[in-house]
């Protein structure tokens, strides 16, 4: 299974957050949602989760 990455730098943000989360898709989605709620004041909604899921990228191995 391909690991996924959620990177706050790819999302619109006034705070300039640079957090990057990587792992299996469900793990990243859960962690990124919790971060968006706790750190950015978003509500945990289906729309937020879909926005985050749509912004996930495949992790690139170096």
GULOBA-972895 format. One line per field, with one value per residue (C-alpha): chain; x, y, z; residue number from 1; residue in one letter. Coordinates in pm, whole numbers. Example, Ala and Ser with C-alpha at 12.3 -4.5 7.8 and 13.67 -1.06 7.14 Angstrom:
BEGIN
chain	(A_A) $
c1	(1230_1367) $
c2	(-450_-106) $
c3	(780_714) $
n	(1_2) $
res	(A_S) $
END
This chain:
BEGIN
chain	(A_A_A_A_A_A_A_A_A_A_A_A_A_A_A_A_A_A_A_A_A_A_A_A_A_A_A_A_A_A_A_A_A_A_A_A_A_A_A_A_A_A_A_A_A_A_A_A_A_A_A_A_A_A_A_A_A_A_A_A_A_A) $
c1	(0_128_187_9_117_-86_114_-32_177_-51_-365_-481_-375_-312_-90_183_169_437_322_352_184_259_138_-142_-435_-680_-414_-320_-682_-755_-443_-482_-847_-756_-482_-717_-968_-720_-477_-677_-1024_-1208_-1511_-1482_-1727_-1758_-1669_-1345_-1248_-1317_-1112_-822_-857_-853_-531_-341_-42_157_471_784_1073_1414) $
c2	(0_346_578_913_1262_1557_1880_2195_2405_2282_2411_2772_2895_3227_3067_2949_2598_2361_2031_1724_1394_1066_710_491_689_629_717_1037_1139_1089_1272_1557_1603_1615_1868_2085_2092_2143_2381_2559_2581_2377_2163_1788_1748_1520_1817_1880_1512_1508_1825_1669_1337_1524_1697_1381_1298_980_977_1005_785_946) $
c3	(0_-92_201_187_294_422_424_582_344_63_236_264_607_775_1040_803_952_819_971_747_834_655_685_560_418_706_965_786_738_1109_1228_978_1076_1445_1368_1160_1447_1733_1566_1299_1453_1189_1269_1213_925_626_406_597_572_198_149_339_154_-178_-81_13_-202_-245_-34_-246_-137_-158) $
n	(1_2_3_4_5_6_7_8_9_10_11_12_13_14_15_16_17_18_19_20_21_22_23_24_25_26_27_28_29_30_31_32_33_34_35_36_37_38_39_40_41_42_43_44_45_46_47_48_49_50_51_52_53_54_55_56_57_58_59_60_61_62) $
res	(X_X_X_X_X_X_X_X_X_X_X_X_X_X_X_X_X_X_X_X_X_X_X_X_X_X_X_X_X_X_X_X_X_X_X_X_X_X_X_X_X_X_X_X_X_X_X_X_X_X_X_X_X_X_X_X_X_X_X_X_X_X) $
END
